[in-house]
Amino acid sequence: MAKKIAPKTAKKTASKKTPKPLTKVAIVALGASAGGLSALQTFFGHVRTDLDVAFVVVMHLAPDHTSALGEILASETEMPVVTVRKKAMLKPGHIYVIQPART
Protein backbone atom coordinates (compact mmCIF):
# COMPACT_ATOMS: atom_id res chain seq x y z
CA MET A 1 0.00 0.00 0.00
CA ALA A 2 1.04 3.60 -0.48
CA LYS A 3 1.43 5.83 2.57
CA LYS A 4 0.24 9.40 2.10
CA ILE A 5 2.28 12.11 3.75
CA ALA A 6 0.65 15.42 4.59
CA PRO A 7 1.93 18.37 2.54
CA LYS A 8 3.31 21.40 4.38
CA THR A 9 -0.03 23.21 4.11
CA ALA A 10 -2.58 20.44 4.08
CA LYS A 11 -5.94 21.49 2.75
CA LYS A 12 -8.72 19.08 3.66
CA THR A 13 -11.56 18.61 1.22
CA ALA A 14 -15.00 17.34 2.03
CA SER A 15 -15.29 15.51 -1.28
CA LYS A 16 -15.88 11.77 -0.90
CA LYS A 17 -15.78 11.11 -4.63
CA THR A 18 -12.89 8.99 -5.83
CA PRO A 19 -11.43 10.39 -9.05
CA LYS A 20 -11.55 8.12 -12.06
CA PRO A 21 -8.15 6.65 -12.91
CA LEU A 22 -6.55 8.27 -15.92
CA THR A 23 -5.42 6.04 -18.72
CA LYS A 24 -2.36 8.18 -19.43
CA VAL A 25 -0.33 10.21 -16.98
CA ALA A 26 2.80 12.16 -17.86
CA ILE A 27 5.61 11.14 -15.51
CA VAL A 28 8.68 13.10 -14.48
CA ALA A 29 11.20 10.69 -12.94
CA LEU A 30 13.98 12.02 -10.72
CA GLY A 31 16.84 9.87 -9.46
CA ALA A 32 19.59 10.77 -7.03
CA SER A 33 22.13 9.36 -4.65
CA ALA A 34 21.90 10.27 -0.96
CA GLY A 35 23.94 13.39 -1.75
CA GLY A 36 21.18 14.63 -4.05
CA LEU A 37 18.70 15.41 -1.27
CA SER A 38 19.44 19.14 -1.31
CA ALA A 39 18.83 19.31 -5.07
CA LEU A 40 15.48 17.50 -4.68
CA GLN A 41 14.45 19.87 -1.89
CA THR A 42 15.34 22.88 -4.04
CA PHE A 43 13.53 21.45 -7.06
CA PHE A 44 10.28 20.70 -5.22
CA GLY A 45 10.48 24.00 -3.35
CA HIS A 46 10.37 25.84 -6.68
CA VAL A 47 8.40 23.67 -9.12
CA ARG A 48 4.84 24.75 -9.86
CA THR A 49 2.23 22.63 -8.11
CA ASP A 50 -0.36 22.90 -10.90
CA LEU A 51 1.51 20.85 -13.51
CA ASP A 52 -0.37 17.89 -15.00
CA VAL A 53 2.42 15.42 -14.27
CA ALA A 54 3.19 12.82 -11.63
CA PHE A 55 6.66 13.02 -10.11
CA VAL A 56 8.44 9.76 -9.26
CA VAL A 57 11.51 10.04 -7.02
CA VAL A 58 14.05 7.25 -6.66
CA MET A 59 17.05 7.63 -4.36
CA HIS A 60 19.95 5.25 -4.03
CA LEU A 61 19.80 4.23 -0.36
CA ALA A 62 20.79 1.09 1.51
CA PRO A 63 17.87 -1.41 1.57
CA ASP A 64 17.95 -1.53 5.37
CA HIS A 65 18.01 2.28 5.67
CA THR A 66 14.87 3.90 7.08
CA SER A 67 14.07 6.77 4.77
CA ALA A 68 12.40 10.05 5.75
CA LEU A 69 12.55 11.30 2.15
CA GLY A 70 8.76 11.57 1.82
CA GLU A 71 8.44 13.70 4.93
CA ILE A 72 11.39 15.87 3.89
CA LEU A 73 9.96 16.54 0.42
CA ALA A 74 6.47 17.17 1.86
CA SER A 75 7.94 20.04 3.86
CA GLU A 76 9.04 21.70 0.59
CA THR A 77 5.80 21.56 -1.41
CA GLU A 78 2.03 21.69 -1.24
CA MET A 79 1.75 18.64 -3.53
CA PRO A 80 0.71 15.39 -1.84
CA VAL A 81 3.71 13.09 -1.29
CA VAL A 82 3.13 9.33 -1.35
CA THR A 83 5.66 6.74 -0.21
CA VAL A 84 5.10 3.76 -2.51
CA ARG A 85 5.27 0.38 -0.82
CA LYS A 86 3.48 -1.66 -3.48
CA LYS A 87 1.70 -0.71 -6.69
CA ALA A 88 0.21 2.75 -6.90
CA MET A 89 -2.12 4.49 -9.36
CA LEU A 90 -0.21 7.62 -10.37
CA LYS A 91 -2.10 10.91 -10.32
CA PRO A 92 -1.00 14.26 -11.72
CA GLY A 93 0.13 16.80 -9.15
CA HIS A 94 1.49 14.14 -6.78
CA ILE A 95 4.99 13.10 -5.77
CA TYR A 96 5.69 9.37 -5.46
CA VAL A 97 8.73 8.32 -3.44
CA ILE A 98 10.00 4.80 -4.03
CA GLN A 99 11.04 3.01 -0.84
CA PRO A 100 14.62 1.71 -0.54
CA ALA A 101 15.06 -1.83 -1.92
CA ARG A 102 12.11 -1.43 -4.35
CA THR A 103 12.42 -1.58 -8.11
Protein Blocks (a to p, Z undefined) as FASTA:
>chain_A
ZZddddfbdcddfbfbdcdddfbdcdddddddfklmmmmmmmmmmgcfkbccdcdddddd
dfklccfklmmmmmmpcbdcdddfbdcdddehiacdddehiZZ
